[in-house]
Amino acid sequence: MLLTGIAGVAWSLIVLPSFWSDLQVSSVATHILVGERLKPGTVEPIAVRMDAGSPSGPLYPSLVRARALIALRSAEEGLLGKGSQDLDRRLSAAEDKLKSSLMLNPADAFLWLLLYWVKNERDGFDAGNIRYLEQSYAAGPYEGWIALRRNRLALAIFPLLGEQLQQKVVAEFAGMVESEFTDDAARNLTGVGWAQKDRLLASLGGVSLVAREAFAKRLAYEGVKAAVPGVELPERMWR
């Protein structure tokens, strides 16, 4: 009985701290995934403990993904100057964890996008990294919340993309307008997508009239005069 009791205490001392650490990792990753702003200094201590310690049990795909998201946020904070002295370490950790997660779930469109971003931030832009962007579109071509980040990155290198991928990027832009991500679509058009404005605007022909009108009004509000298919705005809106 005594040995059993000692063994139980030893188990709790070893396993429970790791269990709560894994639980914290999953919780914080959920906040990151939904775009919540975290207090400065929240993520990096968790990332450090995450690298220093061992998980309490098997690394299930959901936990591996959570660890990748935390490492990614740590790298993003490093880019903002919060610990830039070890930025390469953070980017390297994020890359390794993203790859580990994708090995378990290669159909994760969001993580393929993040891997594309991390590789370019760490090593500079390389056309070879476009394959990660292609994987993201192949795994999830019509996921609106991913589009908010992906479409801008894809439009920034649009001439370097193959024709099939260009078609997916253009369709994604139209989908953003249809899904009423109006402000984001307008920023993409007037920013990184301006050189492709004719093709992007033409893609809106199949979008609902209500969404097209909202998009045209948003452009007019910004002082951008653009030919949105099937939409005629009063001249006074351009003044």
Secondary structure, DSSP 4 states (H G I P E B T S, - for coil): -HHHHHHHHHHHHHHHHHHHHHHHHHHHHHHHHTT----TTSHHHHHHHHHHS--SS---HHHHHHHHHHHHHHHHHHHTTTTGGGHHHHHHHHHHHHHHHHHH-TT-HHHHHHHHHHHHHHH---GGGHHHHHHHHHH-TT-HHHHHHHHHHHHHTGGGS-HHHHHHHHHHHHHHHHTT-HHHHHHHHHTTTGGGHHHHHHGGGGS-HHHHHHHHHHHHHTT-----TT----GGGG-
